[in-house]
Amino acid sequence: MKTLSQEIATIMADLVDRASDAAVTHDLQVLQDFAQKLRGLGDSQSDVEAVALLPGLRIPAGFCHARYTFFEVVGTQPHGEIVLGQPKYAGELISGSLAPLDLISLVRTALVFSADTGATSMGPGRWIESFALPIKDPGMLELALVLEPRESNDGSETARIEAAIRMVKARPWRKAPGQ
């Protein structure tokens, strides 16, 4: 008898296989251009605000699955170039109905992943840059997010959790209309 996690893994693997069958060929430069337009969304207060900064932008056709990889900014070189740490798998987004991914879901997932306490070595990260990675599986957008730590701390679990709490508390909460 399969465990629940084994069942979920089987279902996801089936979705990935089916998505691969429906995939189209993509030009990596087109994907790079798309990913580069996502830069700087890390200071957005919501996914709606982030997508509003991208009027008319559409995900290239044929993607119903996205895989996110983080690259943490670990320093800067003398001329200001950033130094990135090793790539770190962040998670995936898959359309259960195999419908094409929509921009708001792609951005929302990136914002949620980057706000996680494990996003960087010091807790939540600020998403500052994006680039496309070479596609491993047809139908899967391979999106790399460059994150800088939102704060500097000792990297302990407690410090990362406290950083996440401070990040949430620092957000200006907007009142609903009429309040």
Stockholm file with secondary structure:
# STOCKHOLM 1.0

chainA/1-179         MKTLSQEIATIMADLVDRASDAAVTHDLQVLQDFAQKLRGLGDSQSDVEAVALLPGLRIPAGFCHARYTFFEVVGTQPHGEIVLGQPKYAGELISGSLAPLDLISLVRTALVFSADTGATSMGPGRWIESFALPIKDPGMLELALVLEPRESNDGSETARIEAAIRMVKARPWRKAPGQ
#=GR chainA/1-179 SS CCCHHHHHHHHHHHHHHHHHHTCCCCCHHHHHHHHHTTTTGGGCSSHHHHHHTSTTCCCCTTCSEEEEEEEEEEEECTTSCEEECCCEEEEEEECTTCCCCCHHHHHHHHHHHHTSTTSBTTBSEEEEEEEECCCSSTTEEEEEEEEEESSCCCCCHHHHHHHHHHHHHHSCCCCCTTC
#=GC SS_cons         CCCHHHHHHHHHHHHHHHHHHTCCCCCHHHHHHHHHTTTTGGGCSSHHHHHHTSTTCCCCTTCSEEEEEEEEEEEECTTSCEEECCCEEEEEEECTTCCCCCHHHHHHHHHHHHTSTTSBTTBSEEEEEEEECCCSSTTEEEEEEEEEESSCCCCCHHHHHHHHHHHHHHSCCCCCTTC
//
